Amino acid sequence: MDRIVEIAIVIVLPLLLALFAYRKNLMTPWATVTAYIIAEIIGLCTNIWWVIAFFMFPIVAFIATKWRLKEKMELGLQEGKKGERSALNLLGVGVIPAVIAMVYAFSGTQHDALAIAFLSALAVSTSDTVASETGIWAKKTYMITTLKPIEPGPNGGVSLYGFGTSFLCTVLFATVAYTLIFRSFDLSILYALVIVAAGMVGNIMDSIFGAILENPGYIGKYTNNCSTSLIGAIVGFLLFWLL
């Protein structure tokens, strides 16, 4: 693809996707702007396929959020007022992938390990979002640090149901996103599993940080998201080299 054409697509396509997410009440106005800026950084540093992989997260978030949304709102367990994500949500999800994209572009080390780290960071956000949005319907929820039964909703709460749905969605994300970025249907199952493993590790760490650090007020939700996204990226990067 001609670079000028690709840049034009990188400018236009993320704008259309961001506006679509806004129209569907998935993001606030500032979140829409934030998502577009992050997508532009990623796209101009890499290519359109990385941008599409990035936007897979809000698509998954949209589906998970809208599922039984009215019931979530009745229980007061929805994100935002009607399931929408804020600018801070998008920063928590997008800062690490954007930084990895910049390293990929400017360090002279355009190695596949950085692409795996990028996808691993997004896999954490995908896994965590699905677990949070679906886990509230689990019949049994436990605090991850004590394994004592709790009501669904608090930070650090985990369930087999939430873990299972997040795992399946992370597998789907890893498969599609890997194929997009590497532009090959000859999927390396091993590397896809690396992305899944990194995503699930980050998801678990999000619950641990939520219970130990977020609940007492030492860190906020968005710091937690950004930190665990970084952990996922590091895990994915290291596993790539170990394999």
C-alpha positions as CSV (number, residue, x, y, z in Angstrom):
1,M,0.0,0.0,0.0
2,D,1.3,3.5,-0.9
3,R,2.4,5.3,2.2
4,I,0.4,8.5,1.4
5,V,-2.8,6.4,0.9
6,E,-2.0,4.6,4.2
7,I,-1.6,7.8,6.1
8,A,-4.9,9.1,4.7
9,I,-6.6,5.9,5.9
10,V,-4.9,6.2,9.3
11,I,-6.3,9.7,9.6
12,V,-9.8,9.0,8.4
13,L,-10.6,5.4,9.6
14,P,-9.9,6.0,13.4
15,L,-12.0,9.2,13.2
16,L,-14.9,7.2,11.8
17,L,-14.4,4.4,14.4
18,A,-14.2,6.9,17.3
19,L,-17.3,8.8,16.2
20,F,-19.2,5.5,15.9
21,A,-18.2,4.6,19.4
22,Y,-19.3,8.0,20.6
23,R,-22.7,7.8,18.8
24,K,-23.2,4.4,20.5
25,N,-22.5,5.9,23.9
26,L,-19.4,3.8,24.4
27,M,-17.2,6.9,25.0
28,T,-17.6,10.4,26.4
29,P,-16.7,13.3,24.1
30,W,-13.2,13.7,25.7
31,A,-12.7,9.9,25.5
32,T,-13.5,10.1,21.8
33,V,-10.8,12.7,21.3
34,T,-8.4,10.8,23.5
35,A,-9.0,7.6,21.5
36,Y,-8.5,9.3,18.2
37,I,-5.2,10.9,19.4
38,I,-3.9,7.6,20.6
39,A,-4.9,5.9,17.4
40,E,-3.1,8.5,15.4
41,I,0.1,8.1,17.4
42,I,-0.1,4.3,16.9
43,G,-1.0,4.6,13.2
44,L,1.6,7.1,12.2
45,C,4.3,5.2,14.1
46,T,3.3,1.8,12.7
47,N,0.6,1.1,10.1
48,I,-3.2,0.9,9.8
49,W,-3.3,-2.8,11.0
50,W,-2.0,-1.8,14.4
51,V,-4.7,0.8,14.6
52,I,-7.4,-1.7,13.7
53,A,-6.0,-4.0,16.4
54,F,-6.1,-1.2,18.9
55,F,-9.8,-0.5,18.1
56,M,-10.6,-4.1,18.7
57,F,-10.6,-3.3,22.4
58,P,-13.5,-0.7,22.3
59,I,-15.4,-3.1,20.0
60,V,-15.1,-5.9,22.6
61,A,-15.8,-3.4,25.4
62,F,-18.9,-2.2,23.5
63,I,-20.3,-5.8,23.3
64,A,-19.5,-6.6,26.9
65,T,-20.8,-3.3,28.2
66,K,-24.1,-3.4,26.4
67,W,-24.8,-7.0,27.4
68,R,-27.6,-6.7,30.0
69,L,-26.8,-3.0,30.5
70,K,-30.2,-2.1,31.9
71,E,-29.8,-4.7,34.6
72,K,-26.4,-3.4,35.4
73,M,-27.7,0.1,35.7
74,E,-30.5,-1.0,38.0
75,L,-27.8,-2.5,40.3
76,G,-25.5,0.5,39.9
77,L,-22.7,-1.6,38.5
78,Q,-22.3,0.0,35.1
79,E,-19.3,2.0,33.8
80,G,-20.1,5.7,33.8
81,K,-23.7,6.7,33.6
82,K,-24.7,4.4,30.7
83,G,-21.7,2.2,30.2
84,E,-19.6,4.9,28.5
85,R,-15.8,5.1,29.0
86,S,-14.1,8.3,30.0
87,A,-10.9,9.9,28.7
88,L,-9.1,8.5,31.8
89,N,-10.3,5.0,30.8
90,L,-8.8,5.4,27.4
91,L,-5.5,6.7,28.8
92,G,-5.3,3.8,31.1
93,V,-5.8,1.4,28.2
94,G,-3.9,3.3,25.4
95,V,-0.8,4.9,26.9
96,I,1.3,1.7,27.0
97,P,0.3,0.6,23.5
98,A,1.1,4.1,22.2
99,V,4.5,4.2,23.9
100,I,5.3,0.7,22.4
101,A,4.3,2.0,19.0
102,M,6.7,5.0,19.4
103,V,9.5,2.7,20.5
104,Y,8.8,0.5,17.4
105,A,9.0,3.6,15.1
106,F,11.9,5.5,16.5
107,S,14.3,3.0,18.2
108,G,15.3,1.3,15.0
109,T,14.3,-2.1,16.6
110,Q,11.2,-2.9,14.7
111,H,11.2,-6.4,16.0
112,D,8.2,-8.8,16.3
113,A,8.7,-8.8,20.0
114,L,7.4,-5.2,20.2
115,A,4.3,-6.1,18.2
116,I,3.7,-9.0,20.6
117,A,4.2,-6.6,23.6
118,F,1.7,-4.2,22.0
119,L,-0.9,-6.9,21.6
120,S,-0.2,-8.2,25.1
121,A,-0.9,-4.8,26.6
122,L,-4.3,-4.6,24.7
123,A,-5.0,-8.2,25.7
124,V,-4.9,-7.2,29.3
125,S,-7.4,-4.5,28.8
126,T,-9.7,-6.8,26.8
127,S,-9.5,-9.5,29.4
128,D,-10.0,-7.2,32.3
129,T,-13.0,-5.4,30.7
130,V,-14.8,-8.6,29.8
131,A,-14.1,-10.1,33.3
132,S,-15.5,-7.0,34.9
133,E,-18.6,-6.7,32.7
134,T,-19.6,-10.3,32.8
135,G,-18.3,-11.4,36.2
136,I,-21.0,-9.5,38.0
137,W,-23.5,-12.2,36.8
138,A,-21.5,-15.0,38.4
139,K,-23.3,-17.0,41.0
140,K,-20.2,-17.1,43.3
141,T,-17.6,-14.3,43.6
142,Y,-14.5,-14.4,45.8
143,M,-12.0,-11.8,46.9
144,I,-8.8,-12.8,45.1
145,T,-6.5,-12.1,48.1
146,T,-8.6,-14.1,50.7
147,L,-10.8,-16.3,48.5
148,K,-13.7,-15.4,50.8
149,P,-17.2,-15.1,49.2
150,I,-18.2,-11.5,48.4
151,E,-21.0,-9.7,46.5
152,P,-20.1,-9.0,42.8
153,G,-18.7,-5.6,42.0
154,P,-15.8,-4.7,44.4
155,N,-12.3,-4.4,43.2
156,G,-10.5,-7.7,43.6
157,G,-13.6,-9.8,43.1
158,V,-13.1,-12.8,40.9
159,S,-15.2,-15.6,39.6
160,L,-14.9,-18.7,37.4
161,Y,-17.6,-17.3,35.2
162,G,-15.8,-14.0,34.7
163,F,-12.4,-15.7,34.3
164,G,-13.9,-18.1,31.7
165,T,-15.6,-15.4,29.6
166,S,-12.5,-13.2,29.7
167,F,-10.3,-16.1,28.6
168,L,-12.4,-17.0,25.6
169,C,-12.6,-13.3,24.5
170,T,-8.8,-12.9,25.0
171,V,-8.2,-16.0,22.8
172,L,-10.5,-14.5,20.1
173,F,-8.7,-11.1,20.4
174,A,-5.2,-12.7,20.2
175,T,-6.1,-14.7,17.2
176,V,-7.7,-11.9,15.2
177,A,-5.2,-9.2,16.3
178,Y,-2.2,-11.3,15.6
179,T,-3.5,-12.1,12.1
180,L,-4.1,-8.4,11.5
181,I,-0.7,-7.1,12.5
182,F,1.4,-9.9,11.0
183,R,-1.0,-10.0,8.0
184,S,-1.0,-13.7,7.7
185,F,-3.6,-16.4,8.2
186,D,-0.7,-18.7,8.9
187,L,-1.2,-18.1,12.6
188,S,1.5,-19.0,15.0
189,I,-0.4,-20.7,17.8
190,L,2.6,-20.3,20.1
191,Y,2.7,-16.6,19.8
192,A,-1.0,-16.3,20.1
193,L,-0.8,-18.2,23.3
194,V,1.9,-15.8,24.5
195,I,-0.6,-12.9,24.0
196,V,-3.3,-14.8,25.8
197,A,-1.1,-15.7,28.7
198,A,0.1,-12.1,29.1
199,G,-3.5,-10.9,28.9
200,M,-4.6,-13.2,31.6
201,V,-1.6,-12.5,33.9
202,G,-2.4,-8.8,33.6
203,N,-6.0,-9.4,34.3
204,I,-5.2,-11.3,37.5
205,M,-2.7,-8.6,38.5
206,D,-5.5,-6.0,38.0
207,S,-7.6,-7.9,40.6
208,I,-4.7,-8.2,43.0
209,F,-3.8,-4.5,42.7
210,G,-7.5,-3.7,43.1
211,A,-7.7,-5.6,46.3
212,I,-4.4,-4.5,47.8
213,L,-3.8,-1.0,46.5
214,E,-7.0,0.4,44.9
215,N,-9.5,-0.5,47.6
216,P,-7.4,1.2,50.4
217,G,-7.0,4.3,48.1
218,Y,-3.2,4.0,47.4
219,I,-3.8,4.0,43.6
220,G,-6.7,4.8,41.4
221,K,-8.5,2.7,38.9
222,Y,-6.7,4.2,35.9
223,T,-3.3,3.8,37.5
224,N,-4.2,0.2,38.0
225,N,-5.2,-0.2,34.4
226,C,-2.0,1.4,33.1
227,S,0.2,-0.6,35.4
228,T,-1.3,-3.9,34.6
229,S,-1.2,-3.0,30.9
230,L,2.5,-2.5,31.3
231,I,2.9,-5.8,33.1
232,G,1.1,-7.6,30.3
233,A,3.4,-5.9,27.7
234,I,6.5,-6.9,29.7
235,V,5.3,-10.5,30.1
236,G,4.5,-10.8,26.4
237,F,7.8,-9.3,25.4
238,L,9.8,-11.7,27.7
239,L,7.9,-14.8,26.8
240,F,8.5,-14.0,23.1
241,W,12.3,-14.0,23.7
242,L,12.2,-17.1,25.9
243,L,10.4,-19.0,23.2
